[in-house]
Amino acid sequence: MQGSANLNLMIKAARKAGRALVKDFREVENLQVSTKGPGDFVTRADREAERLIREELMGGRPTYGWLGEETGEAAGQDPTRRWIVDPLDGTTNFLHGMPHWAVSIALEHKGEIVSAVVYDPAKDEMFWAEKGTGCWLNDNRRLRVSGRRHLNEAVFATGIPWGPRPTLPAMLQDLARLMPACAGVRRWGAAALDLAYVAAGRFDGYWERDLHPWDIAAGLLLVKEAGGMVSGLRDGTEALGSGALIAANDGLFEPLCKVIRG
């Protein structure tokens, strides 16, 4: 695996957190039968994973800024660089013993994501990218978005709002327009992996609303470096800042945008 010192640091941190989470995941499976349930345990596991990542990243680059799901934002001495971290993307899957969750780490430089890692410990799949060097899986497999060009051949991913979220009506409208026109829609519950799967050509595209920067920062670069296209869900908006995005291969991006934007 050839990468910068920053990327190698990110991969090391992701693997370290991943090892701890795998151990906790086995315990969660046992906790499923308890009356108390595994919720509190998973919260502790999530926080511990972020602690391990922060310790590794800030130990190596103590002047960088930080934005983490669990610990929030902290300015660094270097105002141009910031780590953006989701220690456990797909928490609900983890909570229910489903092996589809990931560690997501991105490095932002002057407002642009320049390095990205999405690690799926359950499958030992390390998706990584650096600006201008392509998108890769594990040590030596270069990734490209799919080559499909017709909606009726395409499978898309999304996230369906849970609870009383105000974005639910809009999502139901999206599904009503898109599902009759495509080969399928999947809701797998981990935004970072949805974007990684678009980069790998497993999904042909992805859209979602109401996301946080740590959910998508790393995945955005993966898709771009794999030859895909990304934008904010509304025309003229930016994905990372708005928290609502559309991503797809170059042939399906405009058709998907047309359907989702109505």
N, C-alpha and C positions, 0 to 999 in steps of 0.2 A: 504494500500500500504506500503510494507516494503522495505526500501531502505536506503542507506547511507545518511549522511548529505549533501554530494555533490549532490547526485541524487535528493533529496528533494528540494534543492536550484534550480537545473535546471528545475524541474517540475514547481516550483513556478514562475520562470522567463518566461517559455514558456506560461503558462496560462495568465500571466500579459500581455505579448505581444499579445497573441491570442485575448484577450478581446478588445484591442485597434484596432487590425486589423479587427475584425468582424464589429466594428462600421464603420471603414473606407470602408470596403467592401460594406456595404449598401449604402454608399455615392457614391462609384464607379458605382454601378448599376444605380444611378440617373444621374451620369455624362455621361453615354453612349449616351444620347440624345443631349448633348451639341456639339457645333461646335468645340470648343477648344479641347475637349477630355480629358480623365482622366490621361494622362501620367504623367504630373508634379505632380498631386495629389498622384499618386501611389508611385512615387519616394520619396515624403515626408513621406508617410505612412511607407515605407520600412525603411527609416532612423530613424524614430521615434521608430519603433519596435526594431531596434538594440540598440538604446539609452536606452530603457527600460530594455532590456535584460542585457546590459553591466552594467547598474546601479545596477541591482539586483545581478549579478554574482560577479562583482568586489567589490561590497559593502560587500559581504559575504566572498570573498576570494581575498583580495587586492594584494596578492603577486603572483598570477598566471599570466601567459602570456595570450595573446589574439590574435585570428585571426578571423576577421569578414569580411563578404562580403563587407559591406559598409565602414567600418573604417580601414580596413587593419590589419597590424600586429604590435604588441607591445610586447616587451620582458618583463617578470616579474622578480621580485626578486627571485622567485623560478624557476630556469631554467628547472625543470623536469616536470612541469605541465602547460597546456595551454588549454584554452577554444577555441573551433572551432564552429563558429556560422553562420548560414544562417537565418536571421530574417524572410525572406519571400521566400521560395522555391516554384516556380510556379508563378512567377511574371506576366507572360503573361496571365495565367489563371485568376489571380486576376484582371488584367487590363481589361479583357473582361467579367467580371462578372460571371466567371465559378467557382463554389465552390469546387475547387480541388487544394489546396495549403497548405503549412505547415510551421511551425517553427521548425528548426533543431538545436540542441545543442549537442555537444560532449565534453567530457573531455579527453584530451590526457595526459598520464603519461609516461615519458621516451620513447616517440615515439610510444606508443601503446594506442589505444582508450580503455578506461576502463569503461566509463559511457556514455549513449546515451539516448536522448529524441527526438522523432519526434512527434509533436503535430499538428493534423488536427482540427483547431477550428471550421470549418464549420460543421463537423460531431461529434465534441467533442470526438475524438479518440486520446488517449495518448498512443503512443508506447514507451516502455522504456526497457532498459537493463543495467545490470552491468556485468562486466567480471566474469564468473563462476557462475552466479545466474539465467541464463535463460532470455528469452525475454517475455514481458508481454504487455497486452492491458488493459488500464484503471486500475482498482484496483486489479483485481484478476483472469484475464483470461490469462493463460499461452499459448504462441504461439509456433507452430511448423511449419516448412516448409512442403510443400505438400508431399504426398507419391507417386506421379505419377512417373512411370519409363519408359514411352515410349514417344518419341517425338511427335507422332501423336495424343496423348492425351493432350499435354501440351500447355499452353498459356504463352507467354513471353512478357516482356515489354522492351522498349528501348526509346531512344530519337533520333529523326530525326533532323539533323542539319538544322538551319534556316539561311537564307541569303547566302552569298557567302562563306560558310565555306569549308575549304579544305578537311574535313572528309566526305563530302557528297558522293563522288563516292564509298568509302569503305563501307559506310552504305547501299547504294543501292545494292552493291554486297552481303552484309550480308543478306538482305531481300530476294534477289533472291535465295539464297541457303537455307534459313531457312523456308520461308513461305510455300513452297510445302511440307515440312516435318513435320509441326506442326499443332496444332489446331487453332492457331491465334497469332497475334502480336498486341500489344496495344501501343499507344504513347500518354500518358496522361499528359506529360509536367511538372512533378515534381519528380526529381530523388530521393529525400528523401522518398517520398511516394511510389515510385516504389520499393525501397528496403524494406520498411516497409511491403508492400504487399507481397513480396517474403517471408519475415519472417512469415507472417500470413497465408501463403499457398494460397493466392488469385491469385498470379502469381507463376508460376513454376520456372521462372528464369528471369534474366535481364542482359542486356549488354549495354554499351554506351562508347563513346569516348569523349575526350575534356571536361572533367569535372574539377571542382575546389575542393579542400579539403572540403570546407564548404558544398558543394552539397552532399557529400557521407559519411563524417566521421561518423556521427551518424548511418546512415543506415547500414554501414558495420558491426558494432557490433550487431545490431538487427538480421541480417541474421545469423551471426556466433552463437549467443546465442540461436537462434531458430533451430539450427542443420544444417544449410546450409553451403555452401562452397563459398569462394570468392577468386579471384586472379586478377592480372593484365590481361588485354586483351591479351597481348603478353606473351607467355610462359616464366616463370622465372622473370616476372616483378611484382611489388607490386602495389596494387590498389590505395592506397591513394596518393602515390607519383607520380604515372604516370598519374592519371586522366583518365584512361581507364580501364574498369573492366568487369568481368563476374561474376555473382552470380547465384546460383541455388541450388536446393536440391541435396543431395548426389547422387541420382540415375541418375539425368539428367545433372549433372555438366560436366562430361567428354563428353557425346554426344553433348552438346551445345558448349563446347570448340572446339570440332572437326569441327563442322559446321562453327563457326564464324572465327576460325583461318585458315580455308581453307585447 
